[in-house]
Amino acid sequence: MTGLFEPLRLGRGATLKNRFMLAPLTNLQSHPDGRLSDEEYRWLTMRARGGFGLTMTCASHVQAVGQGFAGQLGVFGDQHLEGLARLATAIKAEGSVAMMQLHHAGMRSPAALIGATPVCPSDNAETGARALAVAEIEQLVEDFVAAAVRAERAGFDGVEIHGAHGYVVSQFLSPEINRRTDAYGGSFENRARLLFEIVAGVRRRCRSGFVLGVRLSPERFGLKLDEIREVARQLLSDGKIDLLDLSLWDVRKEPEDPAFKGRSLLSYFTDLERGSVRVGIAGKVMGGADARHCLESGADLAIIGRGAILHHDFPQRVQADPDFRAVPLPVSVGHLLAEGLGPTFVGYMKTWKGFVQDEAAG
């Protein structure tokens, strides 16, 4: 079995010191204009210092109208470069590979937050989003690519395209949400066109050693497992990406679709020929045994989300104690503050049922 603390080389140059990756985690701590705050800087650099081989930023929006939540880190303008450069430098100084996740919320952008009508592949009555014109889709591709170039200028080792969780790339992939009849809708090939155009653009415009990843979720949000598996197969086979990040909700679960039950959801992806692309998986990895299960099941990386919120030094704790498991929930506000979460982030975690102790009840 490959060890959790063996180095891992990504296809185009960056080498991780271990197999632990910090998941891209919403934390609401940046300034309203998307500039990096001291609170977000502290949160992320503590994880790099805590032993993560790869430190990923939160979802960072590539257009102002693509903002999905308050306090979101931005990468849509050069005004963000100073803070991003500071962050990338600090992460790498701790011996961690620095990556930025590129994001656009699409129909999930709150109109009150962005001051405009949210956009979507097709008109969406539930959210009030309007369909993008073809010229706007072309601009969206360009803005994803420009954001990657900006992240490279800031000193990041690479970027990850957020194609999961029902945001704009996922919305294009979904046959339920995307009802277009042009080159970006209808067939699977057309619905996947946006993602593959972004991938090709980033690879064309960034240096050869710049790491490129894609995050996919194979279920929910109107997605079809067989189609997302085909997206993954093409990404793995065409050699343009270095990292496939699979958000599975639970790394041990079976698919929701009855037609695919009887084996793990993960197995539908680990049996694909991957060439030099590395595969990471996320979903309830809360201790050393869970992280080892990821590698034993065929992944190259264990991606840590909630466990990393609870313990900035999650990898170091597993290295010291292979049976380490994250502290049980709920936890105190004091615990989260000590782990580098600012007050705004703690407030956000209070909206997660059962995560933070009820101080009034205590």
C-alpha positions in Angstrom: 0.0 0.0 0.0 1.2 3.5 -0.9 1.9 5.4 2.3 0.1 8.5 3.3 3.5 10.2 3.9 5.1 9.3 0.7 5.7 12.2 -1.8 3.5 12.5 -4.8 4.5 14.2 -8.0 1.7 15.8 -10.0 2.0 15.5 -13.7 3.5 18.9 -14.5 6.1 19.5 -11.9 4.8 20.1 -8.4 5.6 17.4 -5.8 3.5 17.0 -2.7 5.3 16.0 0.5 2.4 13.7 1.4 -1.0 12.5 0.3 -3.1 15.0 2.3 -4.9 17.8 0.5 -6.9 20.6 2.1 -10.4 20.7 0.5 -11.6 24.0 -0.9 -13.7 25.3 2.0 -16.1 28.2 2.0 -15.3 30.5 5.0 -16.8 33.9 4.3 -13.8 35.8 5.6 -12.5 37.8 2.6 -13.3 41.5 2.1 -16.5 42.5 0.3 -14.6 43.3 -2.9 -12.9 39.9 -2.9 -9.6 41.0 -1.6 -7.8 38.6 0.8 -8.3 39.3 4.5 -5.9 38.6 7.4 -8.5 36.1 8.8 -8.5 34.1 5.6 -4.7 34.3 5.3 -4.4 33.0 8.8 -6.9 30.2 8.2 -5.1 28.9 5.1 -1.5 29.3 6.2 -2.2 27.5 9.5 -3.3 24.5 7.4 -0.1 24.7 5.3 1.9 24.8 8.5 -0.1 21.9 9.9 1.3 19.5 7.3 -1.0 19.5 4.3 0.9 18.5 1.2 -1.5 20.6 -0.9 -3.4 23.6 0.3 -6.4 24.7 -1.8 -8.1 28.0 -1.4 -11.8 28.3 -1.1 -13.9 28.7 -4.3 -12.6 32.0 -5.7 -15.0 33.7 -8.2 -13.8 34.6 -11.7 -16.5 37.2 -12.4 -18.1 39.7 -10.0 -21.5 38.4 -11.0 -20.4 34.8 -10.3 -20.0 35.5 -6.5 -21.8 32.8 -4.6 -21.6 33.9 -1.0 -20.6 36.9 1.1 -16.9 37.2 2.0 -15.8 35.2 -1.0 -12.2 35.4 -2.2 -12.0 37.0 -5.6 -9.7 36.4 -8.6 -11.5 38.4 -11.2 -9.3 41.5 -11.2 -5.7 42.6 -10.7 -6.8 44.4 -7.5 -6.7 40.9 -6.0 -3.1 40.2 -7.0 -1.4 41.7 -3.9 -3.3 39.6 -1.4 -3.1 36.4 -3.5 0.7 36.8 -3.9 1.0 37.2 -0.2 -1.0 34.0 0.3 0.7 31.9 -2.3 4.2 32.9 -0.9 3.2 32.0 2.6 1.7 28.6 1.7 4.7 27.6 -0.3 7.1 28.8 2.5 5.5 26.1 4.7 6.4 23.4 2.2 2.9 23.0 0.8 1.8 23.1 -2.8 -0.4 26.2 -3.3 -3.5 25.9 -5.5 -6.5 28.2 -6.1 -9.9 27.0 -6.9 -11.7 28.9 -9.7 -15.4 29.2 -9.4 -18.6 30.8 -10.7 -21.9 30.2 -8.9 -24.2 30.7 -11.9 -27.8 30.6 -10.9 -26.7 30.1 -7.3 -25.4 33.7 -7.1 -27.8 35.6 -4.9 -29.2 38.6 -6.8 -29.1 40.8 -3.7 -25.4 40.0 -3.3 -24.3 40.6 -6.9 -26.7 43.4 -7.6 -27.8 41.8 -10.9 -29.8 38.9 -12.3 -27.9 35.7 -11.8 -27.0 33.8 -15.0 -27.4 30.2 -16.0 -27.2 27.9 -19.0 -31.0 28.3 -19.4 -33.7 30.5 -17.9 -34.4 29.2 -14.4 -37.8 30.1 -12.8 -36.8 28.8 -9.3 -33.8 31.1 -9.0 -34.8 33.8 -11.4 -31.6 33.3 -13.3 -31.5 34.2 -17.0 -29.9 32.2 -19.8 -26.4 33.2 -21.0 -26.0 34.4 -24.5 -23.3 32.6 -26.6 -21.1 35.6 -26.4 -21.4 35.6 -22.6 -20.4 32.0 -22.5 -17.4 32.8 -24.6 -16.5 35.6 -22.1 -17.1 33.2 -19.2 -14.5 30.8 -20.7 -12.1 33.7 -21.1 -12.6 34.9 -17.5 -11.9 31.4 -16.1 -8.7 31.3 -18.2 -7.7 34.9 -17.2 -8.2 34.0 -13.6 -5.9 31.1 -14.0 -3.3 33.3 -15.6 -3.8 35.8 -12.7 -3.3 33.0 -10.1 -0.1 32.0 -11.9 1.1 35.6 -11.8 0.4 35.6 -8.0 2.7 32.7 -7.6 0.3 29.8 -7.1 1.5 26.4 -8.3 -1.8 25.7 -10.0 -5.5 26.1 -10.2 -8.6 23.8 -9.9 -11.7 24.4 -12.0 -14.8 24.0 -9.8 -17.1 21.7 -11.8 -19.0 20.3 -8.9 -21.8 21.0 -6.5 -24.3 22.6 -8.8 -22.3 25.7 -9.7 -22.1 27.1 -13.3 -19.9 24.3 -14.9 -22.0 21.7 -13.2 -25.2 23.5 -14.3 -24.0 23.2 -17.9 -23.3 19.5 -17.4 -26.8 18.9 -15.9 -29.5 17.8 -18.5 -32.1 19.0 -16.0 -30.8 22.6 -15.7 -29.2 23.0 -19.2 -32.0 23.0 -21.7 -30.1 24.9 -24.5 -30.4 23.9 -28.1 -27.2 25.4 -29.4 -23.5 24.2 -29.2 -23.6 24.4 -25.4 -26.7 22.3 -24.8 -28.6 19.2 -25.8 -26.1 16.3 -26.2 -23.7 15.3 -23.6 -20.8 16.5 -25.8 -22.4 20.0 -26.0 -23.2 20.2 -22.3 -19.5 19.3 -21.5 -18.2 21.8 -24.0 -17.8 24.7 -21.5 -15.6 22.7 -19.1 -13.3 21.3 -21.9 -12.9 24.8 -23.4 -11.9 26.2 -20.0 -9.4 23.3 -19.6 -7.9 23.8 -23.0 -7.7 27.5 -22.5 -5.8 27.3 -19.2 -3.4 24.7 -20.6 -2.8 26.9 -23.6 -2.2 30.1 -21.7 -0.3 29.0 -18.6 3.2 27.7 -18.4 3.8 24.0 -19.0 4.6 23.3 -15.3 1.4 24.9 -14.0 -0.8 22.4 -12.3 -4.4 22.1 -13.5 -7.1 20.2 -11.6 -10.9 19.8 -12.0 -13.4 19.1 -9.2 -16.4 16.9 -10.1 -19.3 15.6 -8.1 -21.0 12.6 -9.7 -24.4 12.9 -8.0 -27.1 15.5 -7.1 -27.9 18.7 -8.9 -29.5 16.9 -11.8 -26.2 15.1 -12.8 -26.0 11.6 -14.2 -23.4 9.3 -12.9 -22.7 7.7 -16.2 -22.2 11.1 -17.8 -19.9 12.4 -15.0 -17.9 9.2 -15.3 -17.5 9.9 -19.0 -16.3 13.5 -18.2 -13.8 12.0 -15.9 -12.7 9.4 -18.5 -12.1 12.1 -21.1 -10.2 14.4 -18.6 -8.0 11.5 -17.6 -7.3 10.4 -21.1 -6.6 13.6 -22.9 -3.6 14.6 -20.7 -4.5 18.2 -20.2 -5.1 18.0 -16.4 -2.9 16.9 -13.5 -5.5 16.4 -10.7 -9.0 15.0 -10.7 -10.8 16.0 -7.4 -13.9 13.9 -6.7 -16.3 15.2 -4.1 -18.2 12.1 -3.1 -20.0 13.2 0.1 -18.8 9.9 1.6 -15.8 8.0 0.3 -17.4 4.7 1.3 -20.9 5.2 -0.1 -22.7 3.4 -2.9 -24.3 5.4 -5.8 -27.7 6.9 -5.2 -28.9 5.7 -8.7 -30.3 2.2 -8.2 -28.9 1.1 -11.6 -25.4 1.5 -10.2 -25.7 0.1 -6.7 -23.7 -3.0 -5.6 -20.3 -1.3 -5.6 -18.8 1.8 -4.3 -19.4 5.2 -6.0 -15.6 5.7 -6.0 -15.0 2.4 -7.9 -16.7 3.9 -11.0 -13.8 6.3 -11.2 -10.8 4.4 -9.9 -11.2 1.7 -12.6 -10.6 4.3 -15.3 -7.2 4.5 -16.9 -5.7 7.7 -15.5 -2.2 8.0 -17.1 -0.2 10.6 -15.2 -3.3 12.3 -13.7 -3.6 12.0 -9.9 -7.0 11.3 -8.3 -8.1 12.7 -4.9 -11.3 12.0 -3.1 -13.3 13.9 -0.5 -16.2 12.8 1.8 -16.2 12.2 5.5 -12.4 11.6 5.8 -12.2 12.2 9.6 -9.2 10.2 10.7 -6.2 8.2 9.8 -8.2 5.1 9.0 -10.4 7.0 6.6 -7.3 8.5 4.9 -5.8 5.1 4.5 -9.1 3.8 3.0 -8.8 6.4 0.3 -5.5 5.1 -0.9 -6.4 1.5 -0.4 -9.4 2.1 -2.6 -7.3 3.4 -5.5 -7.1 7.2 -4.9 -3.8 9.0 -4.8 -4.9 11.7 -2.3 -7.1 12.0 0.7 -8.9 15.4 0.6 -9.8 16.7 4.1 -12.7 19.1 4.7 -14.4 19.1 8.1 -11.5 17.3 9.7 -9.3 20.2 8.6 -11.7 22.7 10.1 -11.5 20.9 13.4 -7.7 20.4 13.3 -5.3 22.6 11.4 -2.6 20.0 11.8 -4.7 17.0 10.8 -1.8 15.4 8.8 0.7 15.9 11.6 -1.7 14.3 14.0 -2.2 11.2 11.8 1.6 10.9 11.4 2.0 10.9 15.1 -0.9 8.6 15.7 -2.1 6.4 12.7 -5.4 5.9 14.6 -6.1 9.6 15.1 -9.7 10.6 14.6 -11.0 14.2 14.7 -12.6 15.4 17.9 -16.3 14.5 18.1 -19.0 17.1 17.3 -20.2 19.5 18.5 -17.2 21.5 19.4 -16.9 24.8 21.3 -16.4 28.2 19.8 -13.1 28.4 21.7 -11.9 25.2 19.9 -12.6 26.7 16.5 -11.0 30.0 17.3 -7.9 28.2 18.5 -7.8 26.3 15.2 -7.6 29.5 13.2 -11.2 30.2 12.3 -12.1 33.9 12.6 -15.4 35.0 14.1 -17.2 35.2 10.8 -16.1 31.6 9.9 -17.3 30.4 13.3 -20.6 32.1 12.7 -20.9 30.2 9.4 -20.1 26.9 11.1 -23.0 27.6 13.5 -25.3 27.2 10.6 -24.1 23.6 10.1 -26.4 21.5 12.3 -24.6 19.9 15.2 -21.2 21.3 14.5 -20.8 24.0 17.1 -21.9 23.7 20.7 -25.0 25.8 21.8 -23.3 28.2 24.3 -26.7 29.3 25.6 -27.6 25.8 26.5 -24.2 25.3 28.1 
